[in-house]
Amino acid sequence: MYTGQLTPEFHSVPAGDWHSADESAFFSNLQWSELRFRGMPFPRPRQTDSEDELYQYAVGALARRMRSVAELKRLLRQRVEAETEYGQTLMELVIRKLKDQGYLNDAKYAAAYSSFRRDNEKFGRMRVITDLKIKGVHGEVIDKAVSSVYEDVNEEKQAREYLRRKRLQKPKDRKQAARIFRQLSRAGFTSKIIFAILKRWEVDDETLSALEEETI
């Protein structure tokens, strides 16, 4: 049973390590990770028909890191007979209790997640929007959080900080320019911002035209 203090905040993760931390949260302990690398099947999570046990499991999951409602539901489904009405009722009771206690809040989650991605990963807003959608956060909640977090962000400056973080420099040829274009695009920056940076780098017109054709 989890007895520690629950704090609905992101734990400190060094810049660049978010992905590994995010992925490892899907495994309950190091043994699961070891089994994965050995090519062995994951042990089946122990199921429960107790609301209190399910609640304690959920509290422990949230203590490790913040999660969206959809993410937590995916975890809880592994602990109950999710296809039964009783299992669904257990999950809803636990979810409602956590919401009432302020431990589960998609608006706070989206704001914290957006701030983390902006400051630590230097991502553009489009990448954050995409990632939050994957995590099951509703569109209106995402729009409000991202708009607030990125309100005063200069996207071109943000893109340059992303390039510095990745140690990407002025491209020497068309292949390198295309690689930088793809990386910035995946990081959530618009074509307009990317072309502005390439032009400041004095990338030749022929290369810019070729990249423009690829984006059409």
C-alpha positions in Angstrom: 0.0 0.0 0.0 1.3 3.4 -0.9 1.8 5.6 2.1 3.9 8.5 0.7 2.8 12.0 0.1 1.1 12.5 -3.2 2.1 15.6 -5.1 0.5 16.1 -8.5 3.6 17.6 -10.2 6.2 16.4 -12.6 9.3 15.0 -11.0 12.6 16.7 -12.0 13.9 15.1 -15.2 17.0 16.4 -16.9 16.6 17.9 -20.3 16.6 15.3 -23.0 15.6 12.4 -20.7 11.8 13.0 -20.8 11.2 10.3 -23.4 13.0 7.6 -21.3 11.2 8.6 -18.2 7.9 8.8 -19.9 8.3 5.3 -21.4 9.6 3.6 -18.2 6.5 4.7 -16.3 4.5 2.0 -18.2 6.5 -0.6 -16.3 5.8 -1.2 -12.6 9.4 -2.1 -11.7 12.8 -2.9 -13.1 12.0 -6.6 -13.5 9.5 -5.7 -16.2 12.2 -3.9 -18.1 14.6 -6.8 -17.7 12.0 -9.2 -19.1 11.4 -7.0 -22.1 15.1 -7.0 -23.0 15.2 -10.8 -22.6 12.4 -11.2 -25.0 10.1 -12.7 -22.3 6.4 -11.9 -21.9 5.4 -9.3 -19.3 3.9 -10.7 -16.1 0.2 -10.2 -15.9 -0.7 -7.4 -13.4 -2.5 -8.6 -10.3 -6.2 -7.9 -10.6 -8.4 -6.6 -7.8 -12.0 -6.3 -7.0 -11.4 -3.8 -4.2 -12.0 -0.1 -4.6 -9.4 0.7 -1.9 -6.7 -1.5 -3.5 -7.4 0.1 -6.9 -7.3 3.6 -5.4 -3.9 2.9 -3.7 -2.5 1.6 -7.0 -3.7 4.7 -8.8 -2.2 7.0 -6.1 1.1 5.2 -6.4 1.0 5.6 -10.2 0.3 9.3 -9.9 3.1 9.7 -7.2 5.6 8.5 -9.8 4.5 11.1 -12.3 1.5 13.1 -13.4 -0.8 11.4 -15.9 -3.8 12.4 -17.9 -7.2 10.8 -17.1 -6.9 8.6 -20.2 -3.5 7.4 -19.3 -4.5 6.5 -15.8 -7.6 4.6 -17.1 -5.4 2.6 -19.3 -3.3 1.5 -16.3 -6.4 0.8 -14.2 -7.9 -1.4 -16.9 -5.1 -3.8 -16.3 -6.0 -4.2 -12.7 -9.8 -4.9 -13.0 -12.1 -7.0 -15.1 -12.5 -4.0 -17.4 -15.0 -5.7 -19.7 -17.5 -6.1 -16.8 -19.9 -3.5 -15.4 -18.4 -4.0 -11.9 -14.9 -3.4 -13.2 -16.0 -0.2 -15.0 -17.7 1.0 -11.9 -14.6 0.5 -9.8 -12.5 2.5 -12.2 -15.0 5.3 -12.4 -15.3 5.5 -8.6 -11.5 5.8 -8.3 -11.2 8.3 -11.1 -13.9 10.5 -9.6 -12.3 10.3 -6.1 -8.9 11.4 -7.5 -10.5 14.2 -9.4 -12.4 15.4 -6.3 -9.1 15.4 -4.3 -7.3 17.4 -7.0 -4.9 14.6 -7.8 -6.2 14.0 -11.3 -6.8 17.1 -13.4 -6.3 17.2 -17.2 -6.1 21.0 -17.3 -3.3 21.1 -14.7 -1.6 18.2 -16.4 -1.7 19.8 -19.9 -0.4 23.1 -18.5 2.5 21.4 -16.6 3.3 19.1 -19.6 3.3 22.1 -22.0 5.6 24.1 -19.8 8.0 21.2 -19.4 8.2 20.6 -23.1 8.6 24.2 -23.9 11.4 24.8 -21.3 13.3 21.5 -21.3 12.8 20.1 -24.8 12.4 23.5 -26.6 9.6 22.0 -28.6 7.2 24.1 -30.7 3.6 24.3 -29.8 2.4 21.9 -32.6 4.5 19.1 -31.2 3.0 19.6 -27.7 -0.5 19.7 -29.1 0.1 16.4 -30.9 1.6 14.7 -27.9 -1.2 15.8 -25.6 -3.8 14.4 -28.1 -1.9 11.1 -28.0 -2.2 11.1 -24.2 -6.0 11.4 -24.5 -6.4 15.0 -23.4 -9.5 16.7 -24.9 -9.0 19.3 -27.6 -10.4 22.3 -25.7 -8.2 21.6 -22.7 -5.1 21.3 -25.0 -5.9 24.5 -26.8 -6.3 26.5 -23.6 -3.2 25.1 -22.0 -0.9 25.4 -25.0 -2.2 28.9 -25.9 -1.4 30.1 -22.4 2.0 28.5 -22.1 3.2 29.6 -25.5 1.5 33.1 -25.4 4.8 35.0 -25.1 7.0 32.6 -27.0 8.8 33.7 -30.1 8.6 30.6 -32.2 11.7 31.4 -34.3 13.8 32.0 -31.2 12.4 28.8 -29.7 13.4 26.9 -32.9 16.9 28.3 -32.6 17.1 27.2 -29.0 16.0 23.7 -30.1 18.8 23.7 -32.8 21.4 24.7 -30.2 20.1 22.0 -27.8 20.5 19.4 -30.6 23.8 20.9 -31.6 22.6 21.4 -35.2 24.5 24.0 -37.2 24.2 25.7 -40.6 23.7 23.0 -43.3 26.5 22.5 -45.8 24.4 20.9 -48.5 20.8 20.1 -49.6 20.8 16.8 -47.7 21.7 18.5 -44.4 19.2 21.2 -45.0 16.5 18.6 -45.6 17.5 16.8 -42.4 17.2 20.0 -40.3 13.9 20.8 -42.0 12.5 17.4 -40.9 13.8 17.7 -37.4 12.3 21.1 -36.8 9.1 19.9 -38.3 8.9 16.9 -36.0 9.7 19.3 -33.1 6.5 21.2 -33.8 7.7 24.2 -35.8 5.8 25.5 -38.9 7.3 25.6 -42.4 7.2 29.4 -42.2 9.5 29.4 -39.2 11.8 26.8 -40.6 12.2 28.6 -43.9 12.9 31.8 -42.1 15.8 30.1 -40.2 17.2 28.5 -43.4 17.1 31.9 -45.2 19.0 33.6 -42.3 21.6 30.8 -42.8 21.7 31.9 -46.4 20.7 28.5 -47.8 20.7 28.8 -51.6 17.4 29.4 -53.4 17.6 26.1 -55.3 17.6 24.1 -52.0 14.8 26.2 -50.6 12.7 25.7 -53.7 13.3 21.9 -53.5 12.2 21.9 -49.9 9.1 23.9 -50.6 8.0 21.5 -53.3 8.4 18.6 -50.8 6.1 20.3 -48.3 3.3 21.0 -50.8 
